[in-house]
Amino acid sequence: MEKEPAPKNLVGIFDSGVGGLSVLREIQALLPAQPLYYLGDQTHVPYGKRQSEEIRRFSFAMTQYLLDAGARLIVVACNTASAAALKDLRQAFPNIPFVGMEPALKPATQQTHNKVVGVLATPATFQGELYATLVEKFAQDVTILTSTLPGLVEAIEAGQLESRQTRVILEDAITPMLAQGADTLVLGCTHFPFVLPLIRQIAGPEVNVIDPAPAIARRTRALLQENRLQISGSQPAPVRFATSGDLGAFRSAIQNLLGINAQPEKLIWDAAGNKIQKQG
């Protein structure tokens, strides 16, 4: 059976699970004619508790899979994977443009009035070199408060966007930050924009909440233009979805989070976690 040709100028997007769909949503809104291929590694979600070397291995395998599928640009739609692997990915694939995630500390430090910023992210993001560099570069005169929100990624993966449990996790993280004067919150995980209404409800109207996804979409567009890969037009391009987890759960998540009735593909890992491929 002959391999189906890849769509022209395909953009590959990957995350540990459904969080990167918040990035895909913004890219699709900005670049409706650009073909997209989204991969969620739900077998290994959440990445935030894993070791950097393991996250790096998964990231390389998913990048290779998307390149083999015809991707011309890769979006690492995961803060944790970006912290662990983005630098190495760019070195390993010098001819491929990469867009990565980083906590939006620069705009946060520019927008805060109280000089107190709260960052919501995973443990692995806070432990990475990228985060330390951002703090050193942009937050010398700003107090940075951090929280890892244990259990929130899992709750979002399970579709619990408005549950009591989700609210408690967010309140436990945000309320102490507000008490210490935080007037700006940074979403440092791509899962978190899906509970943005709840975050704003808890934080109140006076607190600025920064979702990096729109900026990531703009960066994707700029790199596509720079590399002459952008496809212009308003006619919606095909979007493919794949998961290493449960197909039914992933299909429901896409429907609930994006309103898209998709038929995702099933991917499987080899025993060592070094390679991912389509089932069958």
DRENMARZA-997656 format. One record per residue: residue number from 1; x, y, z of N, C-alpha, C in turn; residue in three letters. Coordinates in steps of 0.001 Angstrom, whole numbers, plus 500000, padded with zeros to 6 digits. Layout:
! residues N
- drennu,n_px,n_py,n_pz,ca_px,ca_py,ca_pz,c_px,c_py,c_pz,drenti
- NUM,X,Y,Z,X,Y,Z,X,Y,Z,ala;
...
! end
This chain:
! residues 280
- drennu,n_px,n_py,n_pz,ca_px,ca_py,ca_pz,c_px,c_py,c_pz,drenti
- 1,500847,498804,500000,500000,500000,500000,500886,501251,500000,met;
- 2,500630,502166,499081,501451,503362,498947,501158,504349,500054,glu;
- 3,502222,504962,500570,502075,505938,501647,501379,507194,501132,lys;
- 4,500405,507667,501911,499656,508873,501524,500571,510088,501614,glu;
- 5,500618,510921,500554,501504,512086,500599,501077,513067,501692,pro;
- 6,502066,513681,502325,501771,514637,503394,501223,515928,502801,ala;
- 7,500327,516607,503522,499869,517917,503054,501043,518880,502951,pro;
- 8,500939,519823,502042,502005,520785,501835,502219,521642,503084,lys;
- 9,503491,521798,503463,503894,522685,504559,503160,522366,505863,asn;
- 10,503132,521096,506186,502484,520609,507404,503200,521132,508647,leu;
- 11,502423,521547,509651,502951,521948,510955,502662,520830,511948,val;
- 12,503711,520316,512570,503560,519290,513597,503539,519911,514984,gly;
- 13,502629,519439,515828,502460,519980,517182,502418,518804,518148,ile;
- 14,503198,518862,519240,503072,517778,520217,503061,518286,521644,phe;
- 15,502446,517479,522497,502343,517759,523931,502229,516429,524657,asp;
- 16,502302,516476,525977,502131,515269,526784,500690,514768,526757,ser;
- 17,499749,515637,526435,498343,515241,526435,497492,516240,525684,gly;
- 18,496412,516708,526323,495479,517599,525640,495840,519072,525797,val;
- 19,496815,519385,526656,497126,520792,526919,497488,521581,525679,gly;
- 20,498278,520975,524792,498697,521667,523588,497566,521997,522637,gly;
- 21,496381,521435,522887,495218,521809,522078,494890,523291,522250,leu;
- 22,495277,523869,523400,495066,525309,523599,495937,526105,522636,ser;
- 23,497115,525577,522298,498000,526215,521328,497485,525971,519918,val;
- 24,497094,524729,519643,496537,524413,518321,495342,525307,518002,leu;
- 25,494489,525540,518989,493303,526385,518810,493689,527775,518314,arg;
- 26,494735,528347,518901,495169,529689,518513,495850,529687,517144,glu;
- 27,496637,528651,516866,497289,528547,515552,496245,528399,514460,ile;
- 28,495258,527561,514710,494208,527333,513711,493412,528611,513454,gln;
- 29,493166,529388,514500,492428,530641,514329,493226,531652,513505,ala;
- 30,494548,531659,513687,495411,532610,512993,495784,532134,511593,leu;
- 31,495886,530800,511432,496351,530218,510169,495397,529106,509730,leu;
- 32,494175,529453,509378,493176,528415,509084,493540,527513,507909,pro;
- 33,494333,528016,506967,494659,527236,505767,495890,526342,505947,ala;
- 34,496535,526427,507125,497762,525658,507352,497414,524257,507849,gln;
- 35,497853,523201,507169,497602,521837,507661,498339,521591,508982,pro;
- 36,497669,520968,509930,498226,520733,511253,498126,519250,511609,leu;
- 37,499095,518773,512373,499091,517394,512860,499451,517442,514337,tyr;
- 38,498502,517065,515183,498671,517163,516641,498875,515786,517239,tyr;
- 39,499900,515680,518080,500214,514417,518750,500183,514638,520261,leu;
- 40,499342,513862,520953,499282,513903,522413,499807,512604,523002,gly;
- 41,500847,512694,523812,501472,511489,524387,500794,511119,525706,asp;
- 42,499545,510714,525637,498770,510470,526854,499197,509214,527606,gln;
- 43,500020,508386,526988,500582,507253,527719,501447,507724,528880,thr;
- 44,502124,508852,528692,503111,509318,529670,502701,510589,530414,his;
- 45,501470,511087,530171,501028,512304,530848,500848,512025,532352,val;
- 46,501203,512962,533255,501827,514266,532991,503349,514177,532928,pro;
- 47,503929,515047,532116,505384,515105,532009,506029,515801,533210,tyr;
- 48,505269,516652,533889,505842,517519,534916,506542,516798,536041,gly;
- 49,506178,515536,536288,506787,514777,537383,507959,513916,536914,lys;
- 50,508217,513892,535601,509233,512989,535055,510617,513634,535017,arg;
- 51,511627,512789,534866,513005,513265,534773,513252,513880,533397,gln;
- 52,514171,514837,533351,514438,515563,532106,514885,514640,530983,ser;
- 53,515717,513663,531294,516227,512776,530251,515097,511964,529615,glu;
- 54,514149,511547,530428,513007,510799,529908,512144,511688,529011,glu;
- 55,511884,512906,529452,511087,513856,528656,511806,514154,527338,ile;
- 56,513112,514296,527404,513909,514563,526198,513781,513405,525200,arg;
- 57,513818,512188,525713,513704,511016,524840,512356,510975,524146,arg;
- 58,511289,511223,524904,509947,511247,524312,509841,512349,523257,phe;
- 59,510420,513505,523567,510322,514656,522665,511031,514387,521346,ser;
- 60,512193,513751,521409,512915,513417,520182,512134,512421,519341,phe;
- 61,511528,511435,519992,510767,510424,519255,509544,511033,518576,ala;
- 62,508854,511930,519270,507661,512538,518679,508037,513507,517556,met;
- 63,509148,514219,517741,509627,515095,516670,509945,514278,515425,thr;
- 64,510650,513171,515607,511014,512332,514465,509774,511779,513774,gln;
- 65,508776,511373,514577,507532,510855,513988,506857,511930,513128,tyr;
- 66,506774,513141,513634,506113,514223,512897,506903,514608,511649,leu;
- 67,508223,514587,511741,509047,514876,510555,508852,513785,509502,leu;
- 68,508797,512536,509937,508556,511438,509004,507176,511543,508350,asp;
- 69,506246,512188,509067,504893,512385,508526,504827,513578,507581,ala;
- 70,505936,514304,507457,505992,515412,506505,505990,516795,507110,gly;
- 71,506098,516905,508431,506077,518225,509070,507283,519053,508647,ala;
- 72,507040,520327,508383,508109,521258,507981,508461,522230,509114,arg;
- 73,507630,522282,510123,507861,523118,511310,507269,522371,512492,leu;
- 74,507950,522421,513634,507502,521712,514834,507193,522715,515950,ile;
- 75,506007,522571,516540,505641,523353,517719,505680,522418,518927,val;
- 76,506584,522702,519850,506645,521940,521095,505654,522603,522053,val;
- 77,504403,522140,521992,503300,522814,522700,503190,522320,524138,ala;
- 78,504326,522298,524809,504412,521782,526171,505551,522510,526854,cys;
- 79,505262,523214,527936,506305,523949,528648,507367,523014,529205,asn;
- 80,506926,521867,529742,507857,520924,530349,508803,520347,529308,thr;
- 81,508269,519938,528157,509107,519394,527085,510030,520468,526517,ala;
- 82,509540,521705,526415,510384,522796,525928,511562,523022,526864,ser;
- 83,511287,522994,528167,512350,523196,529151,513393,522090,529079,ala;
- 84,512946,520863,528826,513847,519712,528857,514570,519474,527532,ala;
- 85,513906,519801,526411,514407,519285,525138,514583,520299,524017,ala;
- 86,514001,521477,524111,513968,522383,522960,515359,522743,522449,leu;
- 87,516264,523068,523345,517630,523434,522948,518289,522294,522176,lys;
- 88,518148,521063,522677,518753,519898,522029,518078,519577,520701,asp;
- 89,516772,519774,520628,516053,519524,519376,516544,520468,518275,leu;
- 90,516726,521725,518621,517199,522693,517625,518602,522348,517138,arg;
- 91,519427,521831,518036,520781,521442,517639,520757,520190,516769,gln;
- 92,519865,519249,517090,519811,517981,516366,519167,518121,514983,ala;
- 93,518252,519086,514850,517534,519288,513577,517690,520751,513142,phe;
- 94,518901,521139,512731,519177,522560,512459,518392,523143,511286,pro;
- 95,517879,522305,510417,517150,522804,509246,515643,522890,509474,asn;
- 96,515196,522534,510668,513767,522560,510984,513469,523716,511942,ile;
- 97,512533,524592,511612,512143,525642,512554,511349,525029,513722,pro;
- 98,511691,525432,514936,510981,524985,516131,510368,526187,516843,phe;
- 99,509172,525997,517352,508540,526971,518235,508336,526275,519572,val;
- 100,508843,526876,520638,508717,526271,521958,507949,527153,522912,gly;
- 101,507646,526581,524060,506915,527296,525102,507893,527755,526184,met;
- 102,507635,528914,526725,508351,529369,527903,507411,530223,528730,glu;
- 103,507551,530184,530069,506695,531043,530900,506848,532503,530487,pro;
- 104,505721,533200,530360,505711,534577,529830,506143,535579,530895,ala;
- 105,507381,535419,531367,507874,536300,532424,508153,537707,531913,leu;
- 106,508638,537822,530684,508946,539155,530160,507705,540045,530131,lys;
- 107,506594,539640,529473,505411,540503,529502,504842,540682,530904,pro;
- 108,504975,539655,531740,504448,539760,533102,505181,540845,533886,ala;
- 109,506503,540875,533770,507277,541880,534510,507063,543277,533945,thr;
- 110,506666,543361,532684,506365,544663,532080,504976,545163,532478,gln;
- 111,504066,544245,532771,502675,544618,533026,502317,544744,534502,gln;
- 112,503105,544124,535391,502777,544176,536811,502940,545589,537378,thr;
- 113,502030,545975,538230,502126,547271,538918,502695,547101,540321,his;
- 114,502403,545956,540932,502836,545698,542308,504232,545085,542388,asn;
- 115,504787,544737,541229,506087,544059,541177,506039,542692,541856,lys;
- 116,504856,542067,541805,504699,540708,542336,503963,539888,541278,val;
- 117,504605,538819,540804,504071,537990,539722,503969,536545,540199,val;
- 118,502832,535913,539923,502664,534505,540237,502808,533663,538983,gly;
- 119,503571,532584,539065,503772,531683,537926,503214,530313,538275,val;
- 120,502311,529818,537429,501692,528512,537614,502283,527569,536574,leu;
- 121,502998,526533,537022,503670,525636,536081,503950,524297,536758,ala;
- 122,504591,523389,536012,504910,522065,536550,506285,522081,537205,thr;
- 123,506587,521103,538080,507913,521073,538725,509060,521060,537724,pro;
- 124,508926,520280,536650,510017,520172,535676,510284,521497,534969,ala;
- 125,509238,522298,534754,509424,523613,534131,510243,524520,535039,thr;
- 126,509916,524520,536326,510637,525383,537271,512088,524941,537447,phe;
- 127,512351,523654,537275,513707,523135,537483,514601,523308,536253,gln;
- 128,514012,523691,535132,514773,523768,533891,515645,525011,533788,gly;
- 129,516656,524906,532953,517585,526012,532709,516884,527204,532072,glu;
- 130,515886,526922,531213,515170,527981,530513,514479,528920,531491,leu;
- 131,513796,528347,532494,513080,529168,533472,514070,530025,534277,tyr;
- 132,515167,529410,534714,516167,530152,535498,516730,531312,534689,ala;
- 133,516951,531092,533409,517477,532145,532538,516485,533300,532407,thr;
- 134,515190,532960,532272,514158,533996,532156,514076,534841,533426,leu;
- 135,514140,534188,534571,514081,534918,535848,515272,535863,535950,val;
- 136,516449,535350,535625,517668,536165,535718,517613,537349,534753,glu;
- 137,517040,537129,533579,517042,538158,532536,515984,539229,532758,lys;
- 138,514788,538815,533222,513666,539756,533226,513104,540090,534611,phe;
- 139,513469,539332,535640,512749,539483,536915,513652,539879,538075,ala;
- 140,514687,540642,537791,515617,541027,538842,514952,541892,539917,gln;
- 141,514034,542765,539496,513402,543686,540458,511945,543311,540737,asp;
- 142,511597,542062,540466,510218,541599,540652,510214,540372,541558,val;
- 143,509255,540304,542462,509082,539114,543300,508294,538072,542507,thr;
- 144,508868,536888,542349,508217,535801,541610,507725,534754,542594,ile;
- 145,506430,534514,542583,505820,533467,543404,505500,532285,542486,leu;
- 146,505694,531064,542967,505481,529902,542102,504570,528866,542762,thr;
- 147,503878,528117,541921,503073,526994,542394,503012,525936,541308,ser;
- 148,503055,524658,541705,503043,523555,540744,501662,522917,540583,thr;
- 149,500674,523321,541373,499284,522844,541250,499176,521329,541069,leu;
- 150,499594,520542,542046,499537,519080,541921,498121,518601,541599,pro;
- 151,498009,517756,540587,496723,517168,540223,495943,517926,539176,gly;
- 152,496364,519150,538828,495556,519953,537892,495638,519408,536469,leu;
- 153,496829,519036,536018,496951,518474,534670,496079,517236,534526,val;
- 154,496123,516362,535549,495315,515142,535505,493826,515462,535469,glu;
- 155,493402,516472,536229,491987,516861,536244,491549,517376,534869,ala;
- 156,492395,518169,534225,492067,518699,532901,492042,517567,531878,ile;
- 157,492997,516646,531969,492997,515484,531073,491695,514693,531208,glu;
- 158,491154,514662,532423,489916,513919,532690,488667,514727,532359,ala;
- 159,488849,515968,531863,487710,516797,531485,487045,517512,532643,gly;
- 160,487711,517544,533789,487125,518175,534980,487500,519658,535020,gln;
- 161,486894,520427,534138,487270,521833,534002,486596,522727,535032,leu;
- 162,485479,522288,535577,484731,523128,536518,484387,522370,537796,glu;
- 163,485068,521279,538064,484739,520456,539232,485194,521126,540521,ser;
- 164,484652,520663,541618,485040,521178,542928,486527,520914,543188,arg;
- 165,486995,519733,542786,488396,519374,542971,489316,520346,542227,gln;
- 166,488948,520678,540983,489751,521608,540190,489773,522984,540833,thr;
- 167,488634,523432,541318,488563,524740,541986,489458,524772,543223,arg;
- 168,489433,523709,544000,490247,523658,545222,491735,523720,544883,val;
- 169,492158,522974,543857,493564,523005,543434,493971,524430,543068,ile;
- 170,493116,525109,542303,493424,526470,541873,493398,527458,543039,leu;
- 171,492417,527320,543911,492339,528224,545071,493562,528066,545966,glu;
- 172,493996,526816,546178,495163,526564,547035,496424,527205,546462,asp;
- 173,496479,527334,545130,497648,527937,544493,497550,529451,544400,ala;
- 174,496385,529934,544018,496241,531361,543690,496010,532237,544911,ile;
- 175,495216,531773,545866,494869,532608,547028,496102,533094,547794,thr;
- 176,497097,532233,548089,498303,532748,548766,499067,533769,547934,pro;
- 177,499037,533622,546616,499715,534591,545751,499041,535954,545839,met;
- 178,497716,535930,545827,496977,537197,545942,497246,537853,547294,leu;
- 179,497340,537038,548328,497599,537567,549671,498961,538233,549760,ala;
- 180,499890,537800,548902,501232,538395,548894,501366,539529,547874,gln;
- 181,500228,539908,547272,500220,541093,546414,500333,540845,544927,gly;
- 182,500276,539601,544491,500394,539324,543053,499256,539987,542284,ala;
- 183,499599,540760,541254,498581,541377,540405,498643,540833,538979,asp;
- 184,499570,539896,538743,499737,539276,537430,500023,537791,537622,thr;
- 185,499310,536954,536862,499529,535512,536908,499948,535032,535527,leu;
- 186,500935,534148,535497,501438,533580,534250,501048,532108,534182,val;
- 187,500426,531707,533081,500092,530303,532873,501289,529629,532216,leu;
- 188,502014,528819,532981,503238,528196,532502,503066,526748,532101,gly;
- 189,501841,526364,531757,501551,525012,531280,500415,525121,530273,cys;
- 190,500529,524446,529138,499521,524604,528090,498172,523998,528461,thr;
- 191,498127,523164,529494,496840,522658,529962,496005,523767,530619,his;
- 192,496676,524715,531266,495984,525642,532159,495015,526616,531479,phe;
- 193,495228,527019,530208,494229,527902,529581,492822,527311,529519,pro;
- 194,492712,525990,529591,491376,525385,529543,490588,525609,530830,phe;
- 195,491254,526061,531894,490528,526437,533117,490680,527938,533371,val;
- 196,490961,528687,532304,491138,530134,532422,489915,530838,533022,leu;
- 197,488682,530482,532633,487528,531135,533263,487502,530954,534789,pro;
- 198,487870,529767,535254,487898,529505,536689,489031,530273,537363,leu;
- 199,490170,530347,536704,491302,531104,537239,490927,532575,537393,ile;
- 200,490283,533129,536366,489890,534550,536425,488832,534785,537502,arg;
- 201,487959,533818,537662,486917,533925,538689,487548,533967,540076,gln;
- 202,488551,533131,540315,489222,533075,541619,490103,534307,541828,ile;
- 203,490833,534700,540783,491780,535809,540914,491092,537168,540994,ala;
- 204,489947,537296,540325,489239,538568,540321,489621,539433,539138,gly;
- 205,488802,540447,538839,488989,541258,537635,490227,542148,537652,pro;
- 206,490789,542410,538829,491944,543306,538918,493257,542602,538594,glu;
- 207,493223,541278,538529,494458,540513,538296,494581,540177,536813,val;
- 208,495734,540466,536243,496017,540174,534850,496514,538736,534722,asn;
- 209,495857,537936,533880,496264,536549,533664,496808,536423,532240,val;
- 210,498052,535958,532110,498709,535888,530803,498692,534462,530274,ile;
- 211,497991,534277,529166,497956,533013,528436,498930,533149,527263,asp;
- 212,499992,532334,527206,500997,532505,526143,500570,531971,524788,pro;
- 213,499466,531234,524701,499100,530565,523439,498962,531529,522252,ala;
- 214,498305,532679,522381,498222,533598,521230,499592,534058,520735,pro;
- 215,500520,534294,521656,501871,534706,521245,502596,533571,520531,ala;
- 216,502351,532340,520950,502962,531185,520290,502423,531052,518868,ile;
- 217,501131,531304,518693,500546,531264,517341,501168,532331,516453,ala;
- 218,501381,533515,516999,501998,534589,516204,503442,534244,515849,arg;
- 219,504154,533620,516777,505528,533212,516500,505556,532127,515415,arg;
- 220,504589,531215,515463,504489,530176,514438,504277,530807,513068,thr;
- 221,503368,531775,512993,503114,532466,511726,504379,533175,511225,arg;
- 222,505089,533829,512130,506298,534558,511726,507353,533604,511162,ala;
- 223,507540,532452,511792,508529,531495,511303,508102,530862,509980,leu;
- 224,506808,530618,509834,506312,530101,508551,506566,531112,507436,leu;
- 225,506307,532375,507711,506551,533419,506718,508036,533521,506400,gln;
- 226,508852,533500,507437,510304,533639,507277,510882,532515,506416,glu;
- 227,510307,531311,506568,510795,530146,505830,509961,529840,504580,asn;
- 228,509093,530792,504224,508241,530657,503038,507400,529380,503071,arg;
- 229,506844,529116,504237,506037,527917,504441,504569,528228,504707,leu;
- 230,504253,529504,504917,502869,529837,505255,501938,529599,504072,gln;
- 231,500786,529025,504373,499733,528868,503377,498629,529857,503728,ile;
- 232,498406,530817,502860,497413,531854,503111,496035,531387,502665,ser;
- 233,495037,532081,503167,493670,531767,502775,492793,531511,503988,gly;
- 234,491502,531455,503746,490535,531244,504828,489874,529871,504777,ser;
- 235,490166,529115,503717,489591,527777,503604,490259,526857,504623,gln;
- 236,489492,526276,505563,490104,525458,506612,490866,524260,506052,pro;
- 237,492081,524078,506527,492915,522950,506123,492621,521756,507027,ala;
- 238,493001,520556,506581,492789,519377,507425,493636,519422,508686,pro;
- 239,493078,518920,509760,493803,518788,511026,493766,517320,511427,val;
- 240,494943,516734,511602,495037,515347,512050,495354,515328,513537,arg;
- 241,494831,514326,514214,495085,514152,515635,495555,512719,515879,phe;
- 242,496462,512559,516823,496930,511229,517197,497231,511210,518691,ala;
- 243,497073,510042,519297,497365,509898,520721,498010,508550,520974,thr;
- 244,498862,508510,521990,499407,507239,522439,498543,506651,523551,ser;
- 245,497460,507363,523906,496572,506909,524972,495279,506320,524441,gly;
- 246,494219,506503,525193,492915,505942,524852,492237,506787,523774,asp;
- 247,491869,506142,522670,491284,506872,521545,489954,507518,521906,leu;
- 248,489093,506784,522603,487779,507322,522957,487879,508536,523852,gly;
- 249,488756,508478,524843,488934,509609,525760,489505,510816,525035,ala;
- 250,490438,510554,524124,491045,511660,523372,490025,512289,522430,phe;
- 251,489228,511465,521795,488182,511966,520893,487209,512858,521667,arg;
- 252,486828,512412,522870,485908,513206,523696,486541,514523,524127,ser;
- 253,487835,514475,524439,488530,515698,524855,488585,516713,523727,ala;
- 254,488868,516259,522516,488908,517164,521359,487539,517805,521146,ile;
- 255,486489,517002,521283,485124,517510,521124,484799,518531,522213,gln;
- 256,485139,518204,523457,484808,519078,524588,485614,520367,524589,asn;
- 257,486899,520266,524239,487793,521420,524356,487816,522297,523109,leu;
- 258,487637,521679,521940,487737,522427,520691,486440,522459,519896,leu;
- 259,485490,521590,520244,484256,521510,519466,484453,520867,518112,gly;
- 260,485484,520028,517992,485788,519352,516733,485447,517871,516856,ile;
- 261,484711,517361,515897,484406,515937,515858,485503,515232,515064,asn;
- 262,486537,514777,515767,487723,514223,515112,487757,512705,515228,ala;
- 263,488543,512103,514356,488809,510666,514409,490316,510483,514603,gln;
- 264,490788,510569,515843,492234,510509,516073,492819,509142,515736,pro;
- 265,494120,509154,515433,494859,507936,515139,495491,507410,516426,glu;
- 266,495701,506112,516479,496327,505477,517634,497810,505261,517370,lys;
- 267,498654,505757,518279,500089,505564,518195,500553,504675,519345,leu;
- 268,501627,503947,519105,502164,503070,520152,503668,503298,520290,ile;
- 269,504146,503142,521528,505564,503267,521835,506236,501904,521796,trp;
- 270,507525,501895,521455,508279,500652,521632,508576,500475,523114,asp;
- 271,509084,499324,523476,509274,498988,524901,510219,499938,525604,ala;
- 272,511200,500470,524886,512194,501342,525508,511765,502806,525552,ala;
- 273,510651,503133,524894,510221,504526,524854,511065,505388,523964,gly;
- 274,511722,504773,522968,512605,505517,522060,511967,505821,520725,asn;
- 275,510863,505151,520413,510246,505333,519104,508736,505217,519244,lys;
- 276,508018,506068,518500,506560,506022,518478,506117,505858,517025,ile;
- 277,505088,505057,516825,504627,504806,515465,503125,504529,515462,gln;
- 278,502540,504619,514278,501117,504389,514135,500820,502904,514335,lys;
- 279,499741,502620,515042,499354,501244,515271,498838,500615,513969,gln;
- 280,499243,499384,513721,498747,498670,512561,499595,498907,511330,gly;
! end
